[in-house]
Amino acid sequence: GSWRLRSANGSLSLPAEVPGCVHTALLRRGLIQDPYYRFNDVMYRWISLDNWTYSRTFKTPFDVRKWQKVNLVFEGVDTVAEILLNNVTLGRTDNMFNRYSFDITSVIQEVNFVEVCFLSAVSYAAEQSRCHKAHSIPPACPPPVQKGECHVNFIRKEQCSFSWDWGPSFPTQGIWKDVRIEAYNHYHLIYFSVTPSFVKSAQQWYLEVESIFDVVSSKPIAGLVTVNIPKLQTQQMFSVKLQPGEGSIVLLVNINKSAAVELWWPNGHGRQTGYNMTTTFMMEAGCQIEKFSKVYFRTVDLVQEPIPGSPGLSFYFRINGLPIFIKGSNWIPADSFQDRVTYDTLRLLLKSAADANMNALRVWGGGVYEQDEFYDICDEIGIMIWQDFMFACALYPTDQKYLESVRAEVSHQVRRLKSHPSIILWSGNNENEAAIASNWFSIPYPDIESYVKDYVTLYVKNIREVVLSEDKSRPFVASSPTNGLESVKEGWLSRDPYDTHYGDTHFYDYKSDCWNWTVYPKTRFASEYGFQSWPSFSTIEKVSSPQDWSYTSNFSLHRQHHESGNIQMLQEIGRHFKLPQSPDPVKHFKDMIYLTQVMQAQCIKTETEFYRFSQSEIINGEGHTMGALYWQLNDIWQAPSWASLEYGGKWKLLHYFAQNFFAPLLPVAYEDKGMLHIYGVSDLHEDHKLTLRVIVHAWSSLEPVCTLAKEGVTVKAQSAVPIYKEPISDLLERCRNCTRKSCVITFCLVGEDGLRSPTNHYFLSSLKDAVGLEKTQLSASVSQQDDVYIFVLQTTAVAPFVTLDVGNVKGRFSDNGFLMTEKKKMVAFYPWEPTSVEELESSLILTSLLDVV
């Protein structure tokens, strides 16, 4: 509710909401502008350098004397604070990811005054670093281009809040989750979790139900616990005894064998069935607790075993016994200010992932452990989660106090989250094994041993140990990228964590030609890879002013937090497209934005399709790729980044492309030594006999030059198989009048029963060299059908990368950025809020490649 907030010297005093933070409180009162506007991230640095205090008075809603124990519980404090009640210090907090509970039994009165006195996270981190007497803990500061703060690795706080290469520096202070008072007499349930397991030999499902209590009575309390799952005709009763102090009871529930258990499947592989379960605690002290929860049944294995014909080990996930190709992206915090991330924000972003045929996301280790709703939505829509612990791109201290804080954090988070079927893996950190192995921080050779020791202490002897004691139901890896079991064998730090024969890899290359598949690693699992682009003009416009609207403005440089990022995008575009030459600066800027999005989409399409067609083959010992998670799904603010969803949720062209390159059925083409290969890639559970249609178009005509239908093509279930092969010279010869520069190939798979893949394309040359491309007259008419709007597009010539943009109207199209080879095409628009035909018509901007001048 409503608290008071004041700055250290008392010059500012204002009302503030909890959950909330100082920045959003100041913004609500109109004391600052939008922190994301123009250069405000730097202008408002003073906010995070000050020390702020939250306070409020409250009446106790019950008679204090009647309760044996009263706690003040903070679900999340960000981050360093002293907490006082009625001028008595209850304790201190220093970990954003921990839950803090303070015993206030002897302090609480009828009317109370609570204060949370924050210390600037920036000065605290600097002070911790200064006091750290052992060896230095790099990196000290982020690169200057990020305009960030130093020593973030010394504070248990969202690591990217001190800046990242895609985000601003806003080291927040505030009470970012709920605060409550708990009063109880005999016992109190603190954590409750349910994890399923399947025993093959008995063909039986079990549930492990764990309850952690605070028992305040001086002697043990006995009682009965009933677990009931009506839909599975399962009811079991247990006699239990709770010992004084904090204790846990673990119950093993056998699921009725005659009940048909429906499993939880990832998106695209089946339903996400869950069952309602009621757990009732009836204890002799007469106090009854009823706990309602949803339970899901699924198994997960991370398979790392030898592969015939290849050195190394596999690295793939089996869900319910079925190998699943992991398709998705990486998740970062959806806002610099967590209190602005609502259920609707999360739902929109996660639904967009599922709508693009994703089945997984990696919650990256430099952000936050997401809120409960995030995982609830993932459970519901079948998005698997690779969950990092919050350590990223840095080395960390390992003094006793720090390790204790981390152990408490890990234990709390695992207990909070382990009931979610969506979480399929715990991972210790992001890139820290690689940081030591590749010596990112130029540590002198004789000193490396002590950093290796720190690494093992933190991730293996502490984090892993806590995870294994709290949750045996899913796998754990110490880092990403890692060589998995091979890293373990080499003492948890492999010589080369990027080895394609083991584990997962991260891969970035901004110098090579991204249309050339041979530059990509034929890895077992690609957990990070990507290219940048700019968000659309309507998104940038909200936080900029007209003098900013140029690719080389101070604003454009200020928003780019990745060294040389804007130049790298230009170079990548320049390989295949003509760069914009418009004398009108705003037109030039909009053309640049469009081209960065086209380039990003085309690059990541090429790379992802390479990973998908590599899943069933081993070539020179490499292959069996079973995962493609591109970097990154979402944005934290309006800026150039690797994201496919802009801040606010608007789909970039990449996200529309992802819908196709992650399609359950897809033909993929690549060229090798003048030979065109087409693979049929399928995530479907059955083999299908299909027809492959290959159509060659001249750039200069909407009539196909030639078509080929290859019938009876078998596309195998859950694999990638070669289905077509021909020298490109023969193909061009067959299609008379075609050269590499004058023609383009499109192809799709079609089945009897209406089964159909998206239409894919393969460019035979760079589009800047294309011959016969004409500027087209694109037009569209809009009509409404129920809740959907239909755009009928018409073109007078073949048009590459046709893009529909309706500015600030929230929603998404059924397809976008496509190659238009027919006179007419229908595209649906799904609005996310009410709109009208008139609004859509007046907002619509149609662009294709030749509109860039």
C-alpha positions, 0 to 999 in steps of 0.5 A: 500500500502507501508508504512515505519515501524520503531522501537522505537529507530530507530534501525530498519527501513523497508518497510511494507505493509498495511494491515499488522503487524510488524511480517509479515513485518519483515518476508517479509524482511528476518529480522526474520525466520518463527515465527512458526518455533520451539521456535520462539514464545518465541524468538521473544517476543521482537517484541511485547514488542517494540513500532513501528511506521508506516508512509507514505507520500501521495499526495491528489488525489483531490482538497481539497478546493472543499470538505466540509468534508474529513475523514481519516478512519481506518477499523482496528487498532491493537491496541493502537496507536496515529495517526498524520497527518502532525504532528497534532495529530488526535486522539488515538485508543485502540480497535482492533474491532472498526472503527476509522474515523478522520476529517482531513478537516482542516489538509489535504494538497496537500502532506501529512505525516501520522504516526501511532505510536503504543504502545506495547499491552503488556505494555499497558495492564499491565499499564491499570491493574496497574491503575485499582483502583477498585477490581482486575480483574482476571485472571492476567496471563495465566498458565505458560504452555501457555508461554503467556502475562498477563492482556489481559482482559484489552485491546480490542484486540484478546484475544488469541493473548496473548496465549491460550491452543492451540495457541502461544503468538503473541501480534501483532501491525499493521494496520490490515484492510483497510485505506482510505480517504473519501471526500464528500460535502452534505452527506455520507453513512456510514452503510447500512444493510438489514434484512428480517422479515416475518409477519405470519398474513399477509403472507408477507415478509418485508425488513428493509433497514437501512442507516446511514449517515453523513450529513454535510450540515447545513440544512436538505436534502430531496430526494427520495430513490428507492429500486428495486429487479427485480427478486421479481417484487418489486420496492418501492420509499420513500421520505426521509429527512436527518437531519444534523449530523449523522442520520439514515433512516429506510425503510420498503419494502413490497415484492410483494405478487405474487412473489415466494420468495425462502428462504435461507436454511442451508447446507443440508436443501435446497438452499441458494438463494439470490436476487440482490437489488439496492438501489438508493438515489437521494437527492436534493443536486444533489448527487446520491448514488447507493448501490448494495447488496444481500438480503436473506430471512430466519427467525430464532427463538431460541425456549426455552419452556417446554418439556412434561415429563421433567423439564427445557426448550428446546433449539433449533433453528428453521429456516424458521419454521423448527427445525434444528439439529445444526451440526458443530464445533467452529471457532478460528482465522485461523492465529496469523497474520490476514493479512495472512488470505486470501479469499482462506484460509477462503474458503478452511476451510469453504468449508471443514466444509460444505463438512463434512456435517456441517451446523453451526460454532460458532465464538468463543469469544476469537478471532476476529469478522471475515472479511466480506468475511468469512460471505459472504462465509457462506451465500453462502454455508449455514453455520449458525453462532453462533456469540460470542462477543469477551470476553472469559474465564475472567472477565473484567473491567467496568469503563466508558471509557472501556464501551464506547469503548465496546459499540462503538465496538458492535454497529459497528460490529452489523451494519457491520454484521447484513445483513448476513443470516448466523448469527443466534445468538449473544452471549455475551461471552465465559464461563464468566457466568460459570467462576463466577458461578463455581468461577474459580478465587477463589474470596472470597465469600463476594466479588462475588456480585461486580463481578456479578454486573460488569457482568450484567453491561457489558453484559446485560446493555451495550452489550445486550442493544446495540444489541437490539437497532441495530438488532431485527432480531435474538436472543441474549444470554448473555453467552455460556454455559448458561441456557438461559431463566433460567439464565435470571430469576436468574438475568443473572447468573445461579447457574449452567450454565452446567445444562443439562435441560436448554440452552447449555453446554460445556463438557470436560473430559480427565479422563474417557473412551471416548468410554463409552457414559454414561459419556457424558451429555444428554444435550439440546445443546452441544456447546463445547466438544472435545479431542486433537490430534497431526497434521500429520508429514508433518505439524509438519516437516515444523516447526521443526528439526530432533531432535524435532521428538519425543513425549517427545522432548522439542519441543513437550512439548513446542508446547503443551499449555494445562497442561498435554495434551500429557500425557492425550492423551497417557492415552486415547490411552492406554485404547483401543490401544497398545502403540507404542514400536518402537526402531526407534525414528522417527517411534515411533513419527509417530506412536504416531501421528497416534494413537492420531488422531485415538483416537481423531476421535473415541472419538468425534465420540462416543460423537457426535453420542450420541448427535445425537441419543438423539434428539428425546427422554427424559430419566430421564428428559434429552434429546432433544439434538438439537446441536453438535458443537465440539471444534474445527474446525481449527488450528492457528499454527502447534501444538497438539490441539482439531482441526479437520483441521490442520494449512494449511487446511489438514484434520485430521482423525477426519474431515473424521469421521465428514463427516460420523457422521454428515451424513444426514442419519446415523445408530448409535449403542450403548450398554446398559446393554449387549443390542445392540441398533441401532438408525436411525438418519435422517436430511432428510425432509421426512420419509424413508422406508429402509433396515438395514444391519448388518454385523458381521466380525471376525477380522481374515477373510475378509469373513463376519461371518454372515449378517442380513437384517432388511427390512421395517425399517421406519426412520422418518424425522428429528429425531432419532428412535430406529430401532434394539435391541438385546442382544449382547450374542444372536447376538454372539451366532447366529454368531457362532465362535464369541466372543466380542474380535474376532468380530466386527459389521458394519451396514448401511441403504440402500433405494430403490432409491440409498439412502444410509448411510455411513457404521458405526462400533461398537467395541465389545472390545478394539482393544488392546484385539482384537483376530485374527487381522493380519498385512495386506499387504496394496497396492494402485494403482493411476489413474486420472479421469478428475480433480480427482484421484482414489486410488484403495486399496487392503488388505489381511486382515481386517484392522482397521483405514486405513489411506492414507497420501500424505504428502504435496500434498494439497487436501482431500480424499473422505474417510479416517481412515476407517475400511477395511473389503473388499479386495478392496476399491476405494477412491477418492482424490480431489486436491486443487492444480495441482498434478500428478499420479507420485507425489501422488504415490511417496508421498503416505503412507498407515497405518493401526492399525497393522503397529503401532509396 
